[in-house]
Amino acid sequence: MNFRIIFMGSPEFAIPILGALANQFQVQGVVTQPDRPSGRGRAVTSPPIKVLAETLDLPVIQPPNLRDPQTIQKLRNWNADVIVVAAFGQILREDVLNLPPYGCINVHASLLPRWRGAAPIQAAILKGDQQTGVTIMKMDSGIDTGPIINQRAIPISTEDTAGSLEVKLAQLGAELLVKTLPKYLHGEIHLQPQDEKESTYAPLLKKGDGELIFITPARDLAKKVRAFNPWPGTFMNWQGRMLKVHRAYAIPSSQQTSQSNLKPGTKIIHEGFPGVVTVDGILILTEVQPEGKKLMKGSDFLRGARGWEA
């Protein structure tokens, strides 16, 4: 039986998932976020999923929300058996959840019930998790609370940023979805309720969350730099202007020598790279971006950063 699917998604994470679906199933249509201004020039930009859908010659709608009666009627007209969701960016109400015969299923970038919510990839790195993964779940009215259809785990490397981990998880999600979906639609999978006692939540991030506060241990700040790369990014103040920090590593207190007694926030130079003393250890900045300039190595930044150690 050739099952009919509606896909809902928006960012880069959703691209491999839609591509895999369109390659093996009948995608009736795609729902994504409206075009919005983006970047320094604030040019109106389409979501990545819209670009892919148009390349695949799939019908696309971009409703500001899913409450509009015309949008609901369009979904009905597509007459799908199931709706597949991946990082869509809007909450689905009961009328949408109950629309297709097989409900709505979500490809979520964590091992639920750990890291429900909007920023699971960042949360996993920030908290020092050793592994993460993807969960295919049947959606209900809660936030990522529905029963689990399938899961697969992968390790988090010490070099992973949110960006690199997202790429891995998107591909993993696409592979797992196309293997799982036929079994789910044929009733061959027993759904597993989530254990509420094990649940954690990863809230939506804001730009201001990326500020580096040096009364925090260096090891935690280094994880934050990885977790917030590429978005929302981490930053500190340097001579009254923003200095973005793209990559950094921590030197623990046990390895410190002459800088051990310096106050948190004190700027030092370590082996040709800028560093900042924290309450516990030193954060070494290996890639930075001064306000209004391009990304550069920390060592290159120092050549023009007069008074870094002042």
N, C-alpha and C positions, 0 to 999 in steps of 0.2 A: 504493500500500500504506500502511495506517495503522499506522505503527510505534508500539510501546508503550514508554513511558519511565518509569523511576524517577528521581526527583529527590532529591538530597542537598544540603542547604545549611542555614545557620542565621541569619547576621546580615542587616543591611539591604542589604549588597552583593548578596545573592542574590535579593532581592525582584523587581526588574525581569526577571531571568532566568527565574524560575519563572512570572511572569505572562506572559511572551512564549511560553514553552513551552506553558502551559495553553491559550493562545489558538489555537495552531496544531497541537498534537499531542495524542495520547492519553496523559495522565499517569496511570499506574496507582496511584502512591502516592508519598508524601513521607517522607523520613527526615531528622530534625533532632535537635539536642541536647536533653537533658532540660531541663525547667523548673528555674530556679535562683534563689536569692535575689539581689536586685539593688537598687542605689540606697542612699540613706542609711537608709531604713527597713527594708532587707533583705527587702522583700516578694518572694514567689515570683513570678517573671516568665517568661512563655513566650518562646521565640525568635521574632523577627519572622516567620520563615518558617512557623512553626506557625499564627500568626494569619492569614496570607494563605491558607495551605492550607485552613484551616477555612472561610474566607470563600468559597473556590472549591469547597467541598464535596469536597475530596480526602482520601482516607485518609491518616492520619499515624501514624508510630511514632517513639518517642523513646528508643532504646536507649542505655544508658550507654556501651556499646561494641558493636562488630560481631562479637564472638566468640561471643555467645550463640546456641546452636543454634536456638532458637525464632525469633530474628531472621533468621538465614539461611534458615530454612524459609519465613518470611513473604516474604522477597525472592523466593524461588523461586516461591511461589504467585502473586505478582504477574506472573510470566512476561513480564518486559520484554525488549525487543530490545537496549536500551542503558541504561546508568545515566549520568546527567548530574550532575556535581558542581560546586558553586560555594561556596567558603568553608565547607565542612562542619565542619571542626574535629576530625576524626578520621582516622587513617590507615587506608586500605583494604588489607586483606590479600589474598593471592593468591586465596583461595576466593571473595571478593567480586569482585575484578577479573576473574576468569574466568567469573563466573556468567552474564552475558548474552552472546548470540552476537556482538554488536558491541563488547563490552568496556565500559569506563568512560571517559568523556571529561570533562575538567576545563576550566572557564572560569577562567583565572588572570590576576590583575591586574598583569601585567608583560609585557615583550617577552622571553620566554624565549629563551636560557638566562640572561639577566640577571635577577637577583633571584628566584631560587627561594626557597621558604620561606614563613614565616607572615606577614611584614610587608613585602611588596613595595612598597606605595604609600608607606609611610613612608621606606623605604630610598631610593627614587628621589628624593624631595624632599631628604632629608638629604644625599645625595651630590651634589646640584646637577645632576641629569640634566636635559637640555633637553627630552626626550620620554620618554613611557612608552606603555603600550597594554594590550591584552588578547591573550592567546594561548589558542586552543582546542587542546588536546592530548589524545592518547590516553594514559591513565595506565598506568604500570608500577609495579613494586614500589619504585622509588626515590622521592625527594622532588622532585616536579616535573621529572623527568628524561625523561619519555616523548616520543615523536615528535610533532612539530608538525603539526596539521591546518590551522590558519589563524591569521593574526595581523592586527592593525590597530593603527596608532600614532596618538597624539595629542600635541600639545605640552603641556608643563607651564608654566603662566604663573607669573610672579613673585609673584602674589597667591594662588596655589593653596595650600590646606591639605590635609592628608590627607583631611579630611571632604569638601571640595568636589571633590577629584580622585576620590575613591571614587564619588561620585554620577555623574560623567562616565563613569568606567570601567564602572560597573554597567550603564548604559544602552547603552554601546558593546558590552559583552559580550553583552547580550540581543539586540541587532540582529545582531551577527556570528554568534551561535549559530544563530538561526533561518534565516539564509541559508546557513550552512555545513552544518548537520545533515542536510538531505535529500541533499546531494551526497555526504557521508561515508557515509550509510547505503546509498546506491546504488553505492558503490564508485567514485565519480568523482574522488576526491581522492588524490593521491600524498603519503603522509606523509613529512615531512622529519625526519631525526634531528637532535637538538640537537648543537651544537658544544661539546664539553666544555671546550675551551680558553677559551671566552668566558663560562663560567658564573660567577655570583656568588651569594652566599647572604644572605638577609634573615632573621635569626633572630627568634624570638618575643620581643616586648617585655614588660618588667615595669614596674610603677609607678615603681620607683626609678630607672629609666633616664632619667626626665624631669628630673632635677636639673640646673640650670644651673651650670656650673663656669666661673668667669670668667678662668681661665688659658687658656681657649679663645678664639680670635678671634671678634669680634662677628658677623661675617658668617656663621660656622658656627652660632653660637647662634641667630641669626635664622632660619636654615633649620631648626634643630631645633624651634623654636617652631611653625613651620608644619607640619613633618612630624609632630609629636606632638599636633596639634590635630585631633580632640577627645580622642584617647586615645593614650598614657597621660597626656598633658598634661605641661607643663613647670612648674617651680616653683623658688623660691629661698627662703632663710631671711630673714625680716624681723622683728627684735626677738624672736627665739625662736619665731616662728610661721611657718607655711607661707604664702607668697605665690604663688598660681598666676599664671602669665603666659600669657595667651591669644593676644595679638598683640604683635609687636615688630618693630623694624627696626634695621639697623646703620648707624652713621656710621663710615666707614672712617678710618683713622689720617691719611690725606692731608687730611681735612677738619677734623681736630681743631685746636684752638687752645690755650686755657689749660689744658685737661685732659690735654694730651699726656703729661705726666710723672707723672700720678697712678697709684697702685698699682692693679692689677686687684682688683675688688671694691669700689672706692670709689664711693659713690653721689653722683650729681650731678642737677641739674635742667636740662633743655634745652627751651627754648621752652614751658615750662609742663608738661612731662611728665617723669616719673622716668626716670633713666638709670643704667646701671652701667658703669664703666670695665672693659674687658677687657684682655688681653695685647696685643690689636691692635684698636683701635677702641672705640666705645661702643655698648652695646645700649640702645635707647630703648623703654620699655615703654608701649605705647599702650592695651592692655586688660589689666586685672589682676583678680584676685579674692582679697581677703584671706580668711584662714581664718575660716569661719563666716559669711561675708557673700556678697552677690551680685556678679556680674561688673560691673565699672565701667570707665569711661575712666581712663587713667592720670592725667589732669589732675584728675579728681574724687577719685581716691585721694590725691593730694598734699594736698588741702585738710584731710584728717584725719590725715595721716602726719607727725606731729611728729618732727623730728629726722632726716628723710630724708638731709639733707646733713651731719649731724653726724659 
